[in-house]
Amino acid sequence: MEVAKEMSTWITVGELAESFAPHNNAPAPTAELTGKTLSFHFADGRIANYQFRTEHRLVWKITAGEGKGGNAEEIYTAFKIRENIYFVDYIAHLERATTVTLMLDLQSCLLTSVIGQLPAEADARQDLMGRILAGGEITSVKAALLSGSISRPFDAHTPRHQITEEMIGRRVQYTYSATECYEHIYLNANFYTWQCLRGSEKGLADTDRCHYYKLGEELYLFVWREKIIPTLGVVVVDYRALRSSGKIFGYKGNDCDRLENFYMGAYARLLNITRHD
C-alpha cells in the first residue's frame, strides 16, 4: 500500500518571515511622503492629521471625533504602488498587538484604513469549535476596514474605495522569492483558499476569511485573516503589473508576546478564471 507523504508542520509568522527574507520580492520603500502633512477624514467622524517627518517616522493626532486629542509618533514603512497611490503601514505601539495600514490615493483623495489586531493568548488558543459555539468568527484575528477622504470633509456623497467581487474566480500563482511560492484561489466574497507550492509551508493549505476592495483599474486591496496560526495579511494586488506588495502580521513565536510584521511582495501569474452560473 502506498503511504501518503507526510505534510509540513504549521509554523509561526516569525519563522515564515525568516523563510521569506532571502531575496524577497518586496518593492523598495519610498520616501516620497517625507515632508507631507495630510488630513484624514474618516467615515466614522474622526479627523486625524498625519505628519510624515522622515522616510520612516510619522506623527499622528486626532483632531475631531472619538479619541480627540490622542497622538503618537510611529515608525512606518511606505510603498509606492502606482503614481499617487501609496501603501503605508506601522505597528500602533500604544495598542496591544495592533497594526494600521493606510491605502492612500493622493490624486482621487481616497483613503482606506485597515486596523488589524491579533488575539490575546487565551483567545488564540481557543479551538475552532469553541469559537463557533460561542457565536464568534472562525478566526480570532480582527480587522476593521474604514473609508475616508484626504484633506476634504467626508459625507454621504464622498467617493470611497468599493468592496468588489472582481477577484472572485481567479486562480493565481505568487512567487515571493526564489524559495517561496503559493497559489491563491478566490472562492467568494468571504473566503479564499491558499496552498504553498514551494517553500517552508510546502504541502500546507487552508481556506480563510478575506476582504476585497477595488483601488483602481485591475488594482485591489486584499486582506486575509487566518484561523490556525493567528495571521493578518494586507496586500495590494496589481494585475496590470502582475505584482503584489504588502505585509504579513502575526506573533514571532508561540508565546504571543512578541510581534512580527514583515513586508513582502510577489510576481503574480494568472492561471485561470472560473465563472459559476
Contacts in CASP RR format, 6 or more apart in sequence:
PFRMAT RR
TARGET T0000
AUTHOR 0000-0000-0000
METHOD contacts of the structure
MODEL  1
MEVAKEMSTWITVGELAESFAPHNNAPAPTAELTGKTLSFHFADGRIANY
QFRTEHRLVWKITAGEGKGGNAEEIYTAFKIRENIYFVDYIAHLERATTV
TLMLDLQSCLLTSVIGQLPAEADARQDLMGRILAGGEITSVKAALLSGSI
SRPFDAHTPRHQITEEMIGRRVQYTYSATECYEHIYLNANFYTWQCLRGS
EKGLADTDRCHYYKLGEELYLFVWREKIIPTLGVVVVDYRALRSSGKIFG
YKGNDCDRLENFYMGAYARLLNITRHD
7 203 0 8 1.000
7 204 0 8 1.000
8 196 0 8 1.000
8 200 0 8 1.000
8 201 0 8 1.000
8 202 0 8 1.000
8 203 0 8 1.000
8 204 0 8 1.000
10 201 0 8 1.000
10 204 0 8 1.000
10 228 0 8 1.000
10 229 0 8 1.000
11 19 0 8 1.000
11 200 0 8 1.000
11 201 0 8 1.000
11 229 0 8 1.000
12 229 0 8 1.000
12 250 0 8 1.000
12 251 0 8 1.000
12 252 0 8 1.000
12 253 0 8 1.000
12 254 0 8 1.000
12 260 0 8 1.000
13 229 0 8 1.000
13 230 0 8 1.000
13 231 0 8 1.000
13 248 0 8 1.000
13 249 0 8 1.000
13 250 0 8 1.000
13 251 0 8 1.000
13 252 0 8 1.000
13 253 0 8 1.000
13 260 0 8 1.000
13 262 0 8 1.000
14 250 0 8 1.000
14 251 0 8 1.000
14 252 0 8 1.000
14 253 0 8 1.000
14 260 0 8 1.000
14 262 0 8 1.000
15 200 0 8 1.000
15 253 0 8 1.000
16 200 0 8 1.000
16 201 0 8 1.000
16 248 0 8 1.000
16 260 0 8 1.000
16 262 0 8 1.000
17 248 0 8 1.000
17 252 0 8 1.000
17 260 0 8 1.000
17 262 0 8 1.000
19 179 0 8 1.000
19 180 0 8 1.000
19 199 0 8 1.000
19 200 0 8 1.000
19 201 0 8 1.000
20 176 0 8 1.000
20 177 0 8 1.000
20 180 0 8 1.000
20 248 0 8 1.000
20 262 0 8 1.000
20 264 0 8 1.000
21 262 0 8 1.000
22 177 0 8 1.000
22 178 0 8 1.000
22 179 0 8 1.000
23 177 0 8 1.000
23 178 0 8 1.000
24 176 0 8 1.000
24 177 0 8 1.000
24 263 0 8 1.000
24 264 0 8 1.000
24 265 0 8 1.000
25 175 0 8 1.000
25 176 0 8 1.000
25 177 0 8 1.000
25 264 0 8 1.000
25 265 0 8 1.000
25 266 0 8 1.000
25 267 0 8 1.000
26 79 0 8 1.000
26 245 0 8 1.000
26 246 0 8 1.000
26 263 0 8 1.000
26 264 0 8 1.000
26 265 0 8 1.000
27 79 0 8 1.000
27 80 0 8 1.000
27 243 0 8 1.000
27 245 0 8 1.000
27 265 0 8 1.000
29 55 0 8 1.000
29 56 0 8 1.000
29 77 0 8 1.000
29 78 0 8 1.000
29 79 0 8 1.000
30 78 0 8 1.000
30 79 0 8 1.000
30 80 0 8 1.000
30 86 0 8 1.000
31 55 0 8 1.000
31 78 0 8 1.000
32 78 0 8 1.000
32 80 0 8 1.000
32 86 0 8 1.000
33 52 0 8 1.000
33 78 0 8 1.000
33 86 0 8 1.000
33 88 0 8 1.000
34 52 0 8 1.000
34 53 0 8 1.000
34 54 0 8 1.000
34 55 0 8 1.000
35 51 0 8 1.000
35 52 0 8 1.000
35 53 0 8 1.000
36 51 0 8 1.000
36 52 0 8 1.000
37 49 0 8 1.000
37 50 0 8 1.000
37 51 0 8 1.000
37 52 0 8 1.000
38 49 0 8 1.000
38 50 0 8 1.000
38 52 0 8 1.000
38 104 0 8 1.000
38 150 0 8 1.000
38 151 0 8 1.000
39 47 0 8 1.000
39 48 0 8 1.000
39 49 0 8 1.000
39 50 0 8 1.000
39 63 0 8 1.000
39 150 0 8 1.000
39 151 0 8 1.000
40 47 0 8 1.000
40 48 0 8 1.000
40 49 0 8 1.000
40 50 0 8 1.000
40 102 0 8 1.000
40 111 0 8 1.000
40 113 0 8 1.000
40 148 0 8 1.000
40 149 0 8 1.000
40 150 0 8 1.000
41 47 0 8 1.000
41 148 0 8 1.000
41 149 0 8 1.000
41 150 0 8 1.000
41 151 0 8 1.000
41 152 0 8 1.000
41 153 0 8 1.000
41 154 0 8 1.000
42 48 0 8 1.000
42 111 0 8 1.000
42 113 0 8 1.000
42 146 0 8 1.000
42 147 0 8 1.000
42 148 0 8 1.000
42 154 0 8 1.000
43 146 0 8 1.000
43 147 0 8 1.000
43 148 0 8 1.000
43 154 0 8 1.000
43 160 0 8 1.000
44 65 0 8 1.000
44 66 0 8 1.000
44 146 0 8 1.000
45 64 0 8 1.000
45 65 0 8 1.000
45 66 0 8 1.000
45 154 0 8 1.000
46 62 0 8 1.000
46 64 0 8 1.000
46 65 0 8 1.000
46 66 0 8 1.000
46 67 0 8 1.000
47 62 0 8 1.000
47 63 0 8 1.000
47 64 0 8 1.000
47 65 0 8 1.000
48 60 0 8 1.000
48 61 0 8 1.000
48 62 0 8 1.000
48 63 0 8 1.000
49 60 0 8 1.000
49 61 0 8 1.000
49 63 0 8 1.000
50 58 0 8 1.000
50 59 0 8 1.000
50 60 0 8 1.000
51 58 0 8 1.000
51 59 0 8 1.000
51 60 0 8 1.000
52 58 0 8 1.000
52 76 0 8 1.000
52 78 0 8 1.000
53 59 0 8 1.000
55 78 0 8 1.000
56 75 0 8 1.000
56 76 0 8 1.000
56 77 0 8 1.000
57 73 0 8 1.000
57 74 0 8 1.000
57 75 0 8 1.000
57 76 0 8 1.000
58 73 0 8 1.000
58 74 0 8 1.000
58 76 0 8 1.000
58 88 0 8 1.000
58 90 0 8 1.000
59 71 0 8 1.000
59 72 0 8 1.000
59 73 0 8 1.000
59 74 0 8 1.000
60 71 0 8 1.000
60 72 0 8 1.000
60 74 0 8 1.000
61 69 0 8 1.000
61 70 0 8 1.000
61 71 0 8 1.000
62 68 0 8 1.000
62 69 0 8 1.000
62 70 0 8 1.000
62 71 0 8 1.000
63 69 0 8 1.000
72 92 0 8 1.000
72 93 0 8 1.000
72 94 0 8 1.000
74 90 0 8 1.000
74 91 0 8 1.000
74 92 0 8 1.000
74 93 0 8 1.000
74 100 0 8 1.000
75 90 0 8 1.000
75 91 0 8 1.000
76 88 0 8 1.000
76 89 0 8 1.000
76 90 0 8 1.000
77 88 0 8 1.000
77 89 0 8 1.000
77 90 0 8 1.000
77 247 0 8 1.000
77 263 0 8 1.000
78 86 0 8 1.000
78 87 0 8 1.000
78 88 0 8 1.000
78 89 0 8 1.000
79 86 0 8 1.000
79 87 0 8 1.000
79 236 0 8 1.000
79 245 0 8 1.000
79 246 0 8 1.000
79 263 0 8 1.000
80 86 0 8 1.000
81 87 0 8 1.000
81 215 0 8 1.000
81 219 0 8 1.000
81 236 0 8 1.000
81 238 0 8 1.000
81 245 0 8 1.000
82 219 0 8 1.000
82 238 0 8 1.000
83 107 0 8 1.000
84 105 0 8 1.000
84 106 0 8 1.000
84 107 0 8 1.000
85 103 0 8 1.000
85 104 0 8 1.000
85 105 0 8 1.000
85 106 0 8 1.000
85 107 0 8 1.000
85 215 0 8 1.000
85 219 0 8 1.000
86 102 0 8 1.000
86 103 0 8 1.000
86 104 0 8 1.000
86 106 0 8 1.000
87 101 0 8 1.000
87 102 0 8 1.000
87 103 0 8 1.000
87 236 0 8 1.000
87 245 0 8 1.000
87 246 0 8 1.000
88 101 0 8 1.000
88 102 0 8 1.000
88 103 0 8 1.000
88 104 0 8 1.000
89 99 0 8 1.000
89 100 0 8 1.000
89 101 0 8 1.000
89 102 0 8 1.000
89 234 0 8 1.000
89 246 0 8 1.000
89 247 0 8 1.000
89 261 0 8 1.000
89 263 0 8 1.000
90 99 0 8 1.000
90 100 0 8 1.000
91 98 0 8 1.000
91 99 0 8 1.000
91 259 0 8 1.000
91 261 0 8 1.000
92 98 0 8 1.000
92 99 0 8 1.000
92 100 0 8 1.000
92 115 0 8 1.000
95 117 0 8 1.000
96 117 0 8 1.000
96 120 0 8 1.000
97 117 0 8 1.000
97 118 0 8 1.000
97 119 0 8 1.000
97 120 0 8 1.000
97 250 0 8 1.000
97 251 0 8 1.000
97 256 0 8 1.000
97 259 0 8 1.000
98 115 0 8 1.000
98 116 0 8 1.000
98 117 0 8 1.000
98 118 0 8 1.000
99 115 0 8 1.000
99 116 0 8 1.000
99 232 0 8 1.000
99 234 0 8 1.000
99 247 0 8 1.000
99 249 0 8 1.000
99 261 0 8 1.000
100 113 0 8 1.000
100 114 0 8 1.000
100 115 0 8 1.000
100 116 0 8 1.000
101 113 0 8 1.000
101 114 0 8 1.000
101 115 0 8 1.000
101 116 0 8 1.000
101 234 0 8 1.000
101 247 0 8 1.000
102 111 0 8 1.000
102 112 0 8 1.000
102 113 0 8 1.000
102 114 0 8 1.000
103 111 0 8 1.000
103 112 0 8 1.000
103 113 0 8 1.000
103 114 0 8 1.000
103 161 0 8 1.000
103 213 0 8 1.000
103 215 0 8 1.000
103 221 0 8 1.000
103 236 0 8 1.000
104 110 0 8 1.000
104 111 0 8 1.000
104 150 0 8 1.000
105 111 0 8 1.000
105 150 0 8 1.000
105 161 0 8 1.000
105 215 0 8 1.000
106 150 0 8 1.000
108 159 0 8 1.000
109 149 0 8 1.000
109 150 0 8 1.000
109 151 0 8 1.000
109 152 0 8 1.000
110 147 0 8 1.000
110 148 0 8 1.000
110 149 0 8 1.000
110 150 0 8 1.000
110 159 0 8 1.000
110 160 0 8 1.000
110 161 0 8 1.000
111 147 0 8 1.000
111 148 0 8 1.000
111 149 0 8 1.000
111 150 0 8 1.000
112 145 0 8 1.000
112 146 0 8 1.000
112 147 0 8 1.000
112 148 0 8 1.000
112 160 0 8 1.000
112 161 0 8 1.000
112 213 0 8 1.000
112 215 0 8 1.000
112 221 0 8 1.000
113 144 0 8 1.000
113 145 0 8 1.000
113 146 0 8 1.000
113 147 0 8 1.000
113 148 0 8 1.000
114 143 0 8 1.000
114 144 0 8 1.000
114 145 0 8 1.000
114 221 0 8 1.000
114 223 0 8 1.000
114 234 0 8 1.000
115 143 0 8 1.000
115 144 0 8 1.000
115 146 0 8 1.000
116 141 0 8 1.000
116 142 0 8 1.000
116 143 0 8 1.000
116 144 0 8 1.000
116 232 0 8 1.000
116 249 0 8 1.000
117 141 0 8 1.000
117 142 0 8 1.000
117 143 0 8 1.000
118 124 0 8 1.000
118 141 0 8 1.000
118 230 0 8 1.000
118 232 0 8 1.000
118 249 0 8 1.000
118 250 0 8 1.000
118 251 0 8 1.000
118 256 0 8 1.000
118 259 0 8 1.000
119 140 0 8 1.000
119 141 0 8 1.000
119 142 0 8 1.000
119 230 0 8 1.000
119 256 0 8 1.000
120 256 0 8 1.000
121 255 0 8 1.000
121 256 0 8 1.000
121 257 0 8 1.000
123 140 0 8 1.000
124 140 0 8 1.000
124 230 0 8 1.000
124 251 0 8 1.000
124 256 0 8 1.000
126 140 0 8 1.000
128 138 0 8 1.000
128 227 0 8 1.000
131 137 0 8 1.000
131 138 0 8 1.000
131 140 0 8 1.000
132 138 0 8 1.000
137 209 0 8 1.000
138 209 0 8 1.000
138 227 0 8 1.000
139 208 0 8 1.000
139 209 0 8 1.000
139 225 0 8 1.000
139 226 0 8 1.000
139 227 0 8 1.000
139 230 0 8 1.000
140 227 0 8 1.000
140 230 0 8 1.000
141 225 0 8 1.000
141 226 0 8 1.000
141 227 0 8 1.000
141 230 0 8 1.000
141 231 0 8 1.000
141 232 0 8 1.000
142 225 0 8 1.000
143 211 0 8 1.000
143 223 0 8 1.000
143 225 0 8 1.000
143 232 0 8 1.000
145 211 0 8 1.000
145 213 0 8 1.000
145 223 0 8 1.000
147 154 0 8 1.000
147 158 0 8 1.000
147 160 0 8 1.000
147 161 0 8 1.000
148 154 0 8 1.000
148 158 0 8 1.000
148 160 0 8 1.000
149 158 0 8 1.000
149 159 0 8 1.000
149 160 0 8 1.000
152 158 0 8 1.000
161 213 0 8 1.000
161 214 0 8 1.000
161 215 0 8 1.000
161 221 0 8 1.000
162 213 0 8 1.000
162 214 0 8 1.000
163 189 0 8 1.000
163 211 0 8 1.000
163 212 0 8 1.000
163 213 0 8 1.000
163 214 0 8 1.000
164 212 0 8 1.000
164 213 0 8 1.000
164 214 0 8 1.000
164 220 0 8 1.000
165 189 0 8 1.000
165 212 0 8 1.000
166 212 0 8 1.000
166 214 0 8 1.000
166 220 0 8 1.000
167 186 0 8 1.000
167 212 0 8 1.000
167 220 0 8 1.000
167 222 0 8 1.000
167 237 0 8 1.000
168 186 0 8 1.000
168 187 0 8 1.000
168 188 0 8 1.000
168 189 0 8 1.000
168 212 0 8 1.000
169 185 0 8 1.000
169 186 0 8 1.000
169 187 0 8 1.000
169 273 0 8 1.000
169 274 0 8 1.000
169 275 0 8 1.000
170 184 0 8 1.000
170 185 0 8 1.000
170 186 0 8 1.000
170 270 0 8 1.000
170 272 0 8 1.000
170 273 0 8 1.000
171 183 0 8 1.000
171 184 0 8 1.000
171 185 0 8 1.000
171 186 0 8 1.000
171 270 0 8 1.000
171 271 0 8 1.000
171 272 0 8 1.000
171 273 0 8 1.000
171 274 0 8 1.000
172 183 0 8 1.000
172 184 0 8 1.000
172 186 0 8 1.000
172 237 0 8 1.000
172 268 0 8 1.000
172 269 0 8 1.000
172 270 0 8 1.000
172 271 0 8 1.000
173 181 0 8 1.000
173 182 0 8 1.000
173 183 0 8 1.000
173 197 0 8 1.000
173 268 0 8 1.000
173 269 0 8 1.000
173 271 0 8 1.000
174 181 0 8 1.000
174 182 0 8 1.000
174 183 0 8 1.000
174 184 0 8 1.000
174 244 0 8 1.000
174 265 0 8 1.000
174 266 0 8 1.000
174 267 0 8 1.000
174 268 0 8 1.000
174 269 0 8 1.000
175 181 0 8 1.000
175 266 0 8 1.000
175 267 0 8 1.000
175 269 0 8 1.000
176 182 0 8 1.000
176 264 0 8 1.000
176 265 0 8 1.000
176 266 0 8 1.000
179 198 0 8 1.000
179 199 0 8 1.000
179 200 0 8 1.000
180 196 0 8 1.000
180 198 0 8 1.000
180 199 0 8 1.000
180 200 0 8 1.000
181 196 0 8 1.000
181 197 0 8 1.000
181 198 0 8 1.000
181 199 0 8 1.000
182 194 0 8 1.000
182 195 0 8 1.000
182 196 0 8 1.000
182 197 0 8 1.000
182 266 0 8 1.000
183 194 0 8 1.000
183 195 0 8 1.000
183 197 0 8 1.000
183 271 0 8 1.000
184 192 0 8 1.000
184 193 0 8 1.000
184 194 0 8 1.000
185 192 0 8 1.000
185 193 0 8 1.000
185 194 0 8 1.000
186 192 0 8 1.000
186 210 0 8 1.000
186 212 0 8 1.000
187 193 0 8 1.000
187 207 0 8 1.000
189 212 0 8 1.000
190 209 0 8 1.000
190 210 0 8 1.000
191 207 0 8 1.000
191 208 0 8 1.000
191 209 0 8 1.000
191 210 0 8 1.000
192 207 0 8 1.000
192 208 0 8 1.000
192 210 0 8 1.000
192 224 0 8 1.000
193 205 0 8 1.000
193 206 0 8 1.000
193 207 0 8 1.000
194 205 0 8 1.000
194 206 0 8 1.000
194 207 0 8 1.000
194 208 0 8 1.000
195 203 0 8 1.000
195 204 0 8 1.000
195 205 0 8 1.000
196 202 0 8 1.000
196 203 0 8 1.000
196 204 0 8 1.000
196 205 0 8 1.000
206 226 0 8 1.000
206 227 0 8 1.000
206 228 0 8 1.000
208 224 0 8 1.000
208 225 0 8 1.000
208 226 0 8 1.000
208 227 0 8 1.000
209 224 0 8 1.000
209 225 0 8 1.000
209 227 0 8 1.000
210 222 0 8 1.000
210 223 0 8 1.000
210 224 0 8 1.000
210 225 0 8 1.000
211 221 0 8 1.000
211 222 0 8 1.000
211 223 0 8 1.000
211 224 0 8 1.000
212 220 0 8 1.000
212 221 0 8 1.000
212 222 0 8 1.000
212 223 0 8 1.000
213 220 0 8 1.000
213 221 0 8 1.000
214 220 0 8 1.000
214 221 0 8 1.000
215 221 0 8 1.000
215 236 0 8 1.000
217 240 0 8 1.000
218 238 0 8 1.000
218 239 0 8 1.000
218 240 0 8 1.000
219 236 0 8 1.000
219 237 0 8 1.000
219 238 0 8 1.000
219 239 0 8 1.000
219 240 0 8 1.000
220 236 0 8 1.000
220 237 0 8 1.000
220 239 0 8 1.000
221 234 0 8 1.000
221 235 0 8 1.000
221 236 0 8 1.000
222 234 0 8 1.000
222 235 0 8 1.000
222 236 0 8 1.000
222 237 0 8 1.000
222 244 0 8 1.000
223 232 0 8 1.000
223 233 0 8 1.000
223 234 0 8 1.000
223 235 0 8 1.000
224 231 0 8 1.000
224 232 0 8 1.000
224 233 0 8 1.000
225 231 0 8 1.000
225 232 0 8 1.000
225 233 0 8 1.000
226 232 0 8 1.000
229 250 0 8 1.000
230 250 0 8 1.000
230 251 0 8 1.000
230 256 0 8 1.000
231 248 0 8 1.000
231 249 0 8 1.000
231 250 0 8 1.000
232 248 0 8 1.000
232 249 0 8 1.000
232 250 0 8 1.000
233 246 0 8 1.000
233 247 0 8 1.000
233 248 0 8 1.000
233 249 0 8 1.000
234 246 0 8 1.000
234 247 0 8 1.000
234 249 0 8 1.000
235 244 0 8 1.000
235 245 0 8 1.000
235 246 0 8 1.000
235 247 0 8 1.000
235 265 0 8 1.000
236 244 0 8 1.000
236 245 0 8 1.000
236 246 0 8 1.000
237 243 0 8 1.000
237 244 0 8 1.000
237 268 0 8 1.000
238 244 0 8 1.000
238 245 0 8 1.000
239 268 0 8 1.000
239 270 0 8 1.000
242 267 0 8 1.000
242 268 0 8 1.000
242 269 0 8 1.000
242 270 0 8 1.000
243 265 0 8 1.000
243 266 0 8 1.000
243 267 0 8 1.000
243 268 0 8 1.000
244 265 0 8 1.000
244 266 0 8 1.000
244 268 0 8 1.000
245 264 0 8 1.000
245 265 0 8 1.000
246 263 0 8 1.000
246 264 0 8 1.000
246 265 0 8 1.000
247 261 0 8 1.000
247 262 0 8 1.000
247 263 0 8 1.000
247 264 0 8 1.000
248 260 0 8 1.000
248 261 0 8 1.000
248 262 0 8 1.000
248 264 0 8 1.000
249 259 0 8 1.000
249 260 0 8 1.000
249 261 0 8 1.000
250 259 0 8 1.000
250 260 0 8 1.000
250 261 0 8 1.000
251 257 0 8 1.000
251 258 0 8 1.000
251 259 0 8 1.000
251 260 0 8 1.000
252 258 0 8 1.000
252 259 0 8 1.000
252 260 0 8 1.000
253 260 0 8 1.000
END
